Amino acid sequence: MDIGEVRGIIAAVTMLAFLGVGWWAYRPRNRDRFEEDALYPFLDDAEAKEATAPASVAPEAGGEHE
């Protein structure tokens, strides 16, 4: 295997990765998520924290864990 074949394999793998990312990004199933993420820079700080905060879990009756 010479350097030309190695370069060809690397080019093919890179092209497949690029096409895969493009396919994933433009799938209709991801549209809502990406539209919501596109508005993230325009949110206020309080809204941004609320959007990224995990769901709160009710504390247990026994108090804090040691």
Biopython code that builds the backbone (N, CA, C, O; Angstrom):
import numpy as np
from Bio.PDB.StructureBuilder import StructureBuilder

atoms = [
    (1, "MET", "N", (0.860, -1.170, 0.000)),
    (1, "MET", "CA", (0.000, 0.000, 0.000)),
    (1, "MET", "C", (0.911, 1.239, 0.000)),
    (1, "MET", "O", (1.711, 1.434, 0.915)),
    (2, "ASP", "N", (0.777, 2.051, -1.019)),
    (2, "ASP", "CA", (1.599, 3.251, -1.087)),
    (2, "ASP", "C", (0.831, 4.463, -0.557)),
    (2, "ASP", "O", (-0.331, 4.350, -0.167)),
    (3, "ILE", "N", (1.482, 5.603, -0.549)),
    (3, "ILE", "CA", (0.903, 6.819, 0.033)),
    (3, "ILE", "C", (-0.346, 7.274, -0.718)),
    (3, "ILE", "O", (-1.242, 7.866, -0.116)),
    (4, "GLY", "N", (-0.420, 7.010, -2.006)),
    (4, "GLY", "CA", (-1.591, 7.387, -2.797)),
    (4, "GLY", "C", (-2.845, 6.653, -2.344)),
    (4, "GLY", "O", (-3.925, 7.238, -2.264)),
    (5, "GLU", "N", (-2.691, 5.374, -2.049)),
    (5, "GLU", "CA", (-3.840, 4.600, -1.570)),
    (5, "GLU", "C", (-4.282, 5.070, -0.189)),
    (5, "GLU", "O", (-5.479, 5.150, 0.089)),
    (6, "VAL", "N", (-3.330, 5.377, 0.665)),
    (6, "VAL", "CA", (-3.652, 5.868, 2.002)),
    (6, "VAL", "C", (-4.401, 7.194, 1.902)),
    (6, "VAL", "O", (-5.404, 7.403, 2.584)),
    (7, "ARG", "N", (-3.912, 8.076, 1.056)),
    (7, "ARG", "CA", (-4.599, 9.362, 0.869)),
    (7, "ARG", "C", (-6.002, 9.174, 0.307)),
    (7, "ARG", "O", (-6.923, 9.892, 0.698)),
    (8, "GLY", "N", (-6.177, 8.235, -0.589)),
    (8, "GLY", "CA", (-7.498, 7.955, -1.152)),
    (8, "GLY", "C", (-8.458, 7.434, -0.096)),
    (8, "GLY", "O", (-9.622, 7.832, -0.061)),
    (9, "ILE", "N", (-7.975, 6.546, 0.763)),
    (9, "ILE", "CA", (-8.815, 6.014, 1.831)),
    (9, "ILE", "C", (-9.196, 7.117, 2.807)),
    (9, "ILE", "O", (-10.351, 7.207, 3.223)),
    (10, "ILE", "N", (-8.236, 7.953, 3.174)),
    (10, "ILE", "CA", (-8.520, 9.067, 4.091)),
    (10, "ILE", "C", (-9.528, 10.023, 3.461)),
    (10, "ILE", "O", (-10.432, 10.505, 4.143)),
    (11, "ALA", "N", (-9.384, 10.300, 2.174)),
    (11, "ALA", "CA", (-10.326, 11.194, 1.496)),
    (11, "ALA", "C", (-11.732, 10.592, 1.476)),
    (11, "ALA", "O", (-12.712, 11.304, 1.693)),
    (12, "ALA", "N", (-11.834, 9.296, 1.219)),
    (12, "ALA", "CA", (-13.146, 8.637, 1.186)),
    (12, "ALA", "C", (-13.798, 8.644, 2.563)),
    (12, "ALA", "O", (-14.996, 8.905, 2.676)),
    (13, "VAL", "N", (-13.024, 8.362, 3.614)),
    (13, "VAL", "CA", (-13.566, 8.368, 4.972)),
    (13, "VAL", "C", (-14.006, 9.774, 5.362)),
    (13, "VAL", "O", (-15.058, 9.945, 5.977)),
    (14, "THR", "N", (-13.215, 10.772, 5.014)),
    (14, "THR", "CA", (-13.567, 12.156, 5.320)),
    (14, "THR", "C", (-14.837, 12.570, 4.587)),
    (14, "THR", "O", (-15.699, 13.233, 5.163)),
    (15, "MET", "N", (-14.958, 12.181, 3.318)),
    (15, "MET", "CA", (-16.151, 12.517, 2.547)),
    (15, "MET", "C", (-17.391, 11.839, 3.142)),
    (15, "MET", "O", (-18.452, 12.457, 3.219)),
    (16, "LEU", "N", (-17.267, 10.580, 3.560)),
    (16, "LEU", "CA", (-18.399, 9.880, 4.173)),
    (16, "LEU", "C", (-18.793, 10.534, 5.499)),
    (16, "LEU", "O", (-19.980, 10.646, 5.807)),
    (17, "ALA", "N", (-17.809, 10.964, 6.279)),
    (17, "ALA", "CA", (-18.113, 11.645, 7.541)),
    (17, "ALA", "C", (-18.834, 12.963, 7.272)),
    (17, "ALA", "O", (-19.805, 13.283, 7.956)),
    (18, "PHE", "N", (-18.378, 13.720, 6.299)),
    (18, "PHE", "CA", (-19.014, 14.983, 5.944)),
    (18, "PHE", "C", (-20.452, 14.762, 5.491)),
    (18, "PHE", "O", (-21.357, 15.475, 5.925)),
    (19, "LEU", "N", (-20.662, 13.791, 4.634)),
    (19, "LEU", "CA", (-22.017, 13.490, 4.153)),
    (19, "LEU", "C", (-22.901, 13.007, 5.299)),
    (19, "LEU", "O", (-24.085, 13.339, 5.346)),
    (20, "GLY", "N", (-22.345, 12.233, 6.217)),
    (20, "GLY", "CA", (-23.107, 11.760, 7.364)),
    (20, "GLY", "C", (-23.545, 12.892, 8.275)),
    (20, "GLY", "O", (-24.685, 12.907, 8.740)),
    (21, "VAL", "N", (-22.661, 13.831, 8.534)),
    (21, "VAL", "CA", (-23.016, 14.989, 9.363)),
    (21, "VAL", "C", (-24.069, 15.842, 8.646)),
    (21, "VAL", "O", (-25.017, 16.314, 9.275)),
    (22, "GLY", "N", (-23.908, 16.036, 7.358)),
    (22, "GLY", "CA", (-24.899, 16.799, 6.588)),
    (22, "GLY", "C", (-26.259, 16.127, 6.591)),
    (22, "GLY", "O", (-27.282, 16.796, 6.738)),
    (23, "TRP", "N", (-26.281, 14.814, 6.429)),
    (23, "TRP", "CA", (-27.540, 14.071, 6.464)),
    (23, "TRP", "C", (-28.195, 14.207, 7.835)),
    (23, "TRP", "O", (-29.403, 14.426, 7.923)),
    (24, "TRP", "N", (-27.408, 14.079, 8.908)),
    (24, "TRP", "CA", (-27.941, 14.189, 10.265)),
    (24, "TRP", "C", (-28.487, 15.604, 10.522)),
    (24, "TRP", "O", (-29.548, 15.759, 11.126)),
    (25, "ALA", "N", (-27.772, 16.615, 10.070)),
    (25, "ALA", "CA", (-28.167, 18.000, 10.340)),
    (25, "ALA", "C", (-29.442, 18.399, 9.607)),
    (25, "ALA", "O", (-30.218, 19.209, 10.115)),
    (26, "TYR", "N", (-29.664, 17.847, 8.435)),
    (26, "TYR", "CA", (-30.817, 18.264, 7.639)),
    (26, "TYR", "C", (-31.984, 17.286, 7.692)),
    (26, "TYR", "O", (-32.921, 17.412, 6.903)),
    (27, "ARG", "N", (-31.951, 16.324, 8.594)),
    (27, "ARG", "CA", (-33.095, 15.431, 8.759)),
    (27, "ARG", "C", (-34.265, 16.214, 9.323)),
    (27, "ARG", "O", (-34.072, 17.026, 10.227)),
    (28, "PRO", "N", (-35.458, 16.001, 8.825)),
    (28, "PRO", "CA", (-36.626, 16.729, 9.335)),
    (28, "PRO", "C", (-36.870, 16.498, 10.825)),
    (28, "PRO", "O", (-37.418, 17.366, 11.505)),
    (29, "ARG", "N", (-36.473, 15.353, 11.327)),
    (29, "ARG", "CA", (-36.678, 15.040, 12.732)),
    (29, "ARG", "C", (-35.903, 15.986, 13.649)),
    (29, "ARG", "O", (-36.315, 16.196, 14.790)),
    (30, "ASN", "N", (-34.800, 16.558, 13.184)),
    (30, "ASN", "CA", (-33.975, 17.445, 14.003)),
    (30, "ASN", "C", (-34.347, 18.918, 13.860)),
    (30, "ASN", "O", (-33.793, 19.758, 14.569)),
    (31, "ARG", "N", (-35.254, 19.243, 12.976)),
    (31, "ARG", "CA", (-35.569, 20.634, 12.669)),
    (31, "ARG", "C", (-36.016, 21.421, 13.904)),
    (31, "ARG", "O", (-35.509, 22.516, 14.145)),
    (32, "ASP", "N", (-36.947, 20.889, 14.684)),
    (32, "ASP", "CA", (-37.449, 21.607, 15.855)),
    (32, "ASP", "C", (-36.338, 21.870, 16.866)),
    (32, "ASP", "O", (-36.249, 22.957, 17.437)),
    (33, "ARG", "N", (-35.505, 20.879, 17.077)),
    (33, "ARG", "CA", (-34.407, 21.047, 18.025)),
    (33, "ARG", "C", (-33.457, 22.155, 17.574)),
    (33, "ARG", "O", (-33.070, 23.003, 18.378)),
    (34, "PHE", "N", (-33.083, 22.152, 16.314)),
    (34, "PHE", "CA", (-32.132, 23.133, 15.821)),
    (34, "PHE", "C", (-32.736, 24.535, 15.772)),
    (34, "PHE", "O", (-32.035, 25.518, 16.010)),
    (35, "GLU", "N", (-34.026, 24.636, 15.467)),
    (35, "GLU", "CA", (-34.669, 25.948, 15.486)),
    (35, "GLU", "C", (-34.691, 26.512, 16.901)),
    (35, "GLU", "O", (-34.482, 27.710, 17.095)),
    (36, "GLU", "N", (-34.942, 25.660, 17.887)),
    (36, "GLU", "CA", (-34.924, 26.093, 19.283)),
    (36, "GLU", "C", (-33.508, 26.477, 19.714)),
    (36, "GLU", "O", (-33.317, 27.483, 20.398)),
    (37, "ASP", "N", (-32.528, 25.688, 19.319)),
    (37, "ASP", "CA", (-31.135, 25.985, 19.665)),
    (37, "ASP", "C", (-30.648, 27.263, 18.996)),
    (37, "ASP", "O", (-29.789, 27.953, 19.544)),
    (38, "ALA", "N", (-31.179, 27.588, 17.828)),
    (38, "ALA", "CA", (-30.757, 28.799, 17.125)),
    (38, "ALA", "C", (-31.173, 30.058, 17.876)),
    (38, "ALA", "O", (-30.538, 31.102, 17.726)),
    (39, "LEU", "N", (-32.225, 29.974, 18.677)),
    (39, "LEU", "CA", (-32.704, 31.130, 19.440)),
    (39, "LEU", "C", (-32.009, 31.272, 20.792)),
    (39, "LEU", "O", (-32.206, 32.271, 21.483)),
    (40, "TYR", "N", (-31.214, 30.304, 21.169)),
    (40, "TYR", "CA", (-30.576, 30.298, 22.486)),
    (40, "TYR", "C", (-29.755, 31.558, 22.782)),
    (40, "TYR", "O", (-29.839, 32.054, 23.905)),
    (41, "PRO", "N", (-28.968, 32.107, 21.852)),
    (41, "PRO", "CA", (-28.186, 33.313, 22.166)),
    (41, "PRO", "C", (-29.044, 34.532, 22.493)),
    (41, "PRO", "O", (-28.554, 35.482, 23.103)),
    (42, "PHE", "N", (-30.294, 34.521, 22.105)),
    (42, "PHE", "CA", (-31.153, 35.675, 22.321)),
    (42, "PHE", "C", (-31.977, 35.597, 23.606)),
    (42, "PHE", "O", (-32.719, 36.530, 23.911)),
    (43, "LEU", "N", (-31.863, 34.515, 24.358)),
    (43, "LEU", "CA", (-32.601, 34.357, 25.599)),
    (43, "LEU", "C", (-31.962, 35.190, 26.709)),
    (43, "LEU", "O", (-30.756, 35.437, 26.699)),
    (44, "ASP", "N", (-32.780, 35.617, 27.658)),
    (44, "ASP", "CA", (-32.251, 36.271, 28.851)),
    (44, "ASP", "C", (-31.541, 35.221, 29.700)),
    (44, "ASP", "O", (-31.722, 34.022, 29.490)),
    (45, "ASP", "N", (-30.734, 35.671, 30.658)),
    (45, "ASP", "CA", (-30.003, 34.734, 31.504)),
    (45, "ASP", "C", (-30.936, 33.806, 32.267)),
    (45, "ASP", "O", (-30.660, 32.610, 32.374)),
    (46, "ALA", "N", (-32.030, 34.330, 32.799)),
    (46, "ALA", "CA", (-32.964, 33.501, 33.555)),
    (46, "ALA", "C", (-33.597, 32.439, 32.663)),
    (46, "ALA", "O", (-33.739, 31.286, 33.072)),
    (47, "GLU", "N", (-33.973, 32.818, 31.462)),
    (47, "GLU", "CA", (-34.572, 31.865, 30.535)),
    (47, "GLU", "C", (-33.548, 30.818, 30.109)),
    (47, "GLU", "O", (-33.899, 29.650, 29.943)),
    (48, "ALA", "N", (-32.300, 31.211, 29.932)),
    (48, "ALA", "CA", (-31.261, 30.278, 29.522)),
    (48, "ALA", "C", (-31.005, 29.248, 30.621)),
    (48, "ALA", "O", (-30.861, 28.060, 30.332)),
    (49, "LYS", "N", (-30.947, 29.688, 31.867)),
    (49, "LYS", "CA", (-30.742, 28.750, 32.975)),
    (49, "LYS", "C", (-31.912, 27.786, 33.073)),
    (49, "LYS", "O", (-31.726, 26.596, 33.329)),
    (50, "GLU", "N", (-33.114, 28.300, 32.870)),
    (50, "GLU", "CA", (-34.310, 27.469, 32.939)),
    (50, "GLU", "C", (-34.326, 26.443, 31.808)),
    (50, "GLU", "O", (-34.755, 25.305, 31.998)),
    (51, "ALA", "N", (-33.859, 26.851, 30.641)),
    (51, "ALA", "CA", (-33.877, 25.957, 29.486)),
    (51, "ALA", "C", (-32.852, 24.840, 29.614)),
    (51, "ALA", "O", (-33.072, 23.745, 29.097)),
    (52, "THR", "N", (-31.733, 25.093, 30.294)),
    (52, "THR", "CA", (-30.682, 24.089, 30.387)),
    (52, "THR", "C", (-30.677, 23.356, 31.714)),
    (52, "THR", "O", (-29.946, 22.376, 31.857)),
    (53, "ALA", "N", (-31.461, 23.789, 32.690)),
    (53, "ALA", "CA", (-31.467, 23.147, 34.005)),
    (53, "ALA", "C", (-32.146, 21.782, 33.916)),
    (53, "ALA", "O", (-33.150, 21.622, 33.221)),
    (54, "PRO", "N", (-31.585, 20.794, 34.631)),
    (54, "PRO", "CA", (-32.237, 19.484, 34.644)),
    (54, "PRO", "C", (-33.519, 19.537, 35.455)),
    (54, "PRO", "O", (-33.708, 20.427, 36.284)),
    (55, "ALA", "N", (-34.383, 18.594, 35.212)),
    (55, "ALA", "CA", (-35.645, 18.549, 35.951)),
    (55, "ALA", "C", (-35.347, 18.383, 37.436)),
    (55, "ALA", "O", (-34.507, 17.570, 37.822)),
    (56, "SER", "N", (-36.036, 19.155, 38.258)),
    (56, "SER", "CA", (-35.769, 19.075, 39.686)),
    (56, "SER", "C", (-36.364, 17.802, 40.260)),
    (56, "SER", "O", (-37.401, 17.313, 39.813)),
    (57, "VAL", "N", (-35.684, 17.293, 41.246)),
    (57, "VAL", "CA", (-36.114, 16.071, 41.905)),
    (57, "VAL", "C", (-36.522, 16.436, 43.315)),
    (57, "VAL", "O", (-35.801, 17.164, 43.997)),
    (58, "ALA", "N", (-37.663, 15.945, 43.765)),
    (58, "ALA", "CA", (-38.134, 16.250, 45.106)),
    (58, "ALA", "C", (-37.189, 15.632, 46.134)),
    (58, "ALA", "O", (-36.783, 14.480, 45.978)),
    (59, "PRO", "N", (-36.832, 16.380, 47.185)),
    (59, "PRO", "CA", (-35.924, 15.845, 48.197)),
    (59, "PRO", "C", (-36.591, 14.713, 48.969)),
    (59, "PRO", "O", (-37.810, 14.676, 49.131)),
    (60, "GLU", "N", (-35.773, 13.812, 49.429)),
    (60, "GLU", "CA", (-36.292, 12.691, 50.203)),
    (60, "GLU", "C", (-36.688, 13.158, 51.599)),
    (60, "GLU", "O", (-36.216, 14.192, 52.071)),
    (61, "ALA", "N", (-37.554, 12.394, 52.257)),
    (61, "ALA", "CA", (-38.061, 12.767, 53.561)),
    (61, "ALA", "C", (-36.966, 12.742, 54.616)),
    (61, "ALA", "O", (-37.088, 13.445, 55.619)),
    (62, "GLY", "N", (-35.912, 11.973, 54.438)),
    (62, "GLY", "CA", (-34.860, 11.829, 55.428)),
    (62, "GLY", "C", (-33.874, 12.980, 55.448)),
    (62, "GLY", "O", (-32.975, 12.983, 56.289)),
    (63, "GLY", "N", (-33.998, 13.941, 54.576)),
    (63, "GLY", "CA", (-33.056, 15.069, 54.532)),
    (63, "GLY", "C", (-31.913, 14.807, 53.585)),
    (63, "GLY", "O", (-32.040, 14.008, 52.658)),
    (64, "GLU", "N", (-30.780, 15.480, 53.811)),
    (64, "GLU", "CA", (-29.626, 15.346, 52.932)),
    (64, "GLU", "C", (-28.882, 14.055, 53.223)),
    (64, "GLU", "O", (-28.920, 13.525, 54.334)),
    (65, "HIS", "N", (-28.206, 13.566, 52.199)),
    (65, "HIS", "CA", (-27.388, 12.356, 52.360)),
    (65, "HIS", "C", (-26.057, 12.746, 52.968)),
    (65, "HIS", "O", (-25.549, 13.843, 52.737)),
    (66, "GLU", "N", (-25.496, 11.831, 53.751)),
    (66, "GLU", "CA", (-24.175, 12.089, 54.339)),
    (66, "GLU", "C", (-23.113, 11.404, 53.553)),
    (66, "GLU", "O", (-21.934, 11.502, 53.891)),
]
sb = StructureBuilder()
sb.init_structure("model")
sb.init_model(0)
sb.init_chain("A")
sb.init_seg("    ")
for serial, (resi, resn, name, xyz) in enumerate(atoms, 1):
    if name == "N":
        sb.init_residue(resn, " ", resi, " ")
    sb.init_atom(name, np.array(xyz, "f"), 0.0, 1.0, " ", f" {name:<3s}", serial, name[0])
structure = sb.get_structure()
